[in-house]
Amino acid sequence: MAEEEVKQKTEQEGQEQEEEEVPGLFFTNARVVRLIREENPKKIVKKRVKVEMNKLLEQVGRSIASEMAKKPYSSITYADFLDAARPYLDIQKINQERRKVIATLDKIKEDAAFLATELLEKTEEEDY
């Protein structure tokens, strides 16, 4: 029984902290915590993580809004949103392409090293 009471008390304290608002943040703390907990249900989320996640979400939102504001039209369309959000939506694809480029460059370096070694061996043979 004592363990259950402690567990319930801990959960209540966690919910109270979740609902506790931090001044100066754009999004409500509870929404950010819910977002984090959807992917991390059994982990304790530290306050700094909640605050920094909130700040990051605000920064991304402002960046997208700023890009949409650069359009010369009187209304913002879904296409404008997609154009502005593309760097954030395509981040996985961009990282995959980056890894492919790095792998290709590594292969080129290996080939160049092999060719340099081969060239040195051939020129040494001819020098004799």
C-alpha positions, 0 to 999 in steps of 0.5 A: 500500500505504501508504494502505491501511495508514493507512486500516486503522490509522485504522479500528482507532483509530476502533473502539477509541475507539468501544469506549472507555467513558466513566464516568457515561454510561447507555448503552454508547458503542459502541451510541450510536456505532453508532446515529449511524453508521447515519445518518452512515456516512462521517462522523467522530463527535467524542467530545462528540457521542457523550457528548451523544447518550448524555446526551440518550437517557438524559434522554428515557428517564428522562422517559418512565419518569417519566411511566409512573410517574405511572400508579396501576396496579401494572403498566405497559402498552404503552398507558402507554408510548405515552402517555408517549412521545407527545411524542417520537413525534409531534414531526414532526407537532407541527412540521408543525402549528406551521409551518401555524399560523405560515403562517396567522398570517403570512397574517392579518398580511398581511390585517390590514396590507392592511385597515389600508392600505385603511381609511386610504385610504378615511378620507383620501378622505372627510376632504377 
